[in-house]
Amino acid sequence: MERKQRAEAHSCICETCQRRPHSAIAKEHRAINRLAARLDEKHRRRFVGLLALQWGYSSIQLLHEITGLSRVTIRRGRAEVQRLDRKTIKRVRVPGGGRKAVEKKSLRS
């Protein structure tokens, strides 16, 4: 049985973490990244989107620096949290999304 590898936690590049890596803010940023690394892509996007809603103005840029996620991804997560669609609740990706199976790629011979 193949084990799923855990994602590495992103290292925050914000000014506070760079200057004072042992501060309470830096500890909070490390905790956010540890949690985000264990979530799948849908839940990570929504988690960071929820933080963007809570933190308010200019939070998207800060969360981009903290988590390394794209600003577009954070905005999308924020929008998903504001309006939870029934169709996005069941699946992580849209039907047909993701990589194609290896067998389908290699049938070219």
C-alpha positions as CSV (number, residue, x, y, z in Angstrom):
1,M,0.0,0.0,0.0
2,E,1.4,3.4,-1.0
3,R,1.7,6.0,1.7
4,K,0.6,9.6,0.8
5,Q,3.5,12.0,1.3
6,R,2.8,15.0,3.6
7,A,3.3,18.4,2.1
8,E,6.0,20.6,3.5
9,A,4.9,23.6,5.5
10,H,5.6,26.9,3.6
11,S,8.1,29.3,5.2
12,C,6.6,32.7,5.8
13,I,8.4,35.5,4.0
14,C,6.7,38.4,5.8
15,E,8.9,41.1,7.3
16,T,7.9,40.3,10.8
17,C,9.0,36.6,10.5
18,Q,12.2,37.6,8.8
19,R,13.2,40.1,11.5
20,R,11.8,38.4,14.6
21,P,11.4,34.6,14.0
22,H,10.6,33.9,17.6
23,S,7.9,36.4,18.0
24,A,4.2,35.5,18.7
25,I,3.2,36.6,15.2
26,A,5.9,34.3,13.6
27,K,4.6,31.4,15.8
28,E,1.1,32.1,14.5
29,H,2.3,32.2,10.9
30,R,4.1,28.8,11.4
31,A,0.9,27.4,12.9
32,I,-1.2,28.6,9.9
33,N,1.3,27.0,7.5
34,R,1.4,23.7,9.5
35,L,-2.3,23.4,9.3
36,A,-2.5,24.5,5.6
37,A,0.1,21.9,4.7
38,R,-2.1,19.1,6.0
39,L,-5.3,20.1,4.1
40,D,-6.3,19.2,0.6
41,E,-6.4,22.0,-2.0
42,K,-10.1,22.8,-1.5
43,H,-10.0,23.0,2.2
44,R,-6.6,24.9,2.1
45,R,-8.2,27.5,-0.2
46,R,-11.3,27.9,2.0
47,F,-9.2,28.1,5.2
48,V,-7.0,30.9,3.9
49,G,-10.1,32.5,2.3
50,L,-11.8,32.5,5.8
51,L,-8.7,34.1,7.3
52,A,-8.8,36.8,4.5
53,L,-12.4,37.5,5.5
54,Q,-11.6,37.8,9.2
55,W,-8.4,39.9,8.8
56,G,-10.0,42.4,6.5
57,Y,-8.2,45.0,4.4
58,S,-4.9,44.1,2.8
59,S,-5.1,40.5,4.2
60,I,-4.8,38.9,0.8
61,Q,-1.3,40.2,0.2
62,L,-0.2,39.2,3.8
63,L,-1.7,35.7,3.5
64,H,0.0,35.4,0.1
65,E,3.3,36.1,1.9
66,I,2.5,33.8,4.8
67,T,1.2,30.8,2.9
68,G,2.7,31.1,-0.5
69,L,-0.7,30.7,-2.1
70,S,-1.6,32.7,-5.2
71,R,-3.7,35.9,-4.6
72,V,-6.3,34.6,-7.1
73,T,-6.5,31.3,-5.0
74,I,-7.1,33.3,-1.8
75,R,-9.7,35.5,-3.5
76,R,-11.4,32.4,-4.8
77,G,-11.4,30.8,-1.3
78,R,-12.8,33.9,0.2
79,A,-15.6,33.9,-2.4
80,E,-16.3,30.2,-1.7
81,V,-16.6,30.8,2.0
82,Q,-19.0,33.6,1.4
83,R,-21.3,31.5,-0.8
84,L,-21.0,27.8,-0.2
85,D,-22.3,26.1,-3.3
86,R,-23.8,22.7,-3.0
87,K,-21.9,21.5,-6.0
88,T,-18.5,22.4,-4.5
89,I,-19.2,20.6,-1.2
90,K,-18.9,17.0,-2.4
91,R,-15.8,17.1,-4.7
92,V,-12.3,18.6,-4.3
93,R,-11.9,19.0,-8.0
94,V,-14.4,19.5,-10.9
95,P,-15.2,16.3,-12.8
96,G,-12.4,15.6,-15.2
97,G,-9.9,17.7,-13.3
98,G,-6.5,16.6,-12.2
99,R,-3.9,14.5,-13.9
100,K,-4.8,11.8,-16.4
101,A,-4.2,8.2,-15.6
102,V,-0.7,6.9,-16.6
103,E,-2.3,4.1,-18.7
104,K,-4.2,6.7,-20.8
105,K,-1.0,8.6,-21.5
106,S,1.2,5.6,-22.4
107,L,-1.2,3.9,-24.9
108,R,0.5,5.7,-27.7
109,S,2.6,2.7,-29.0
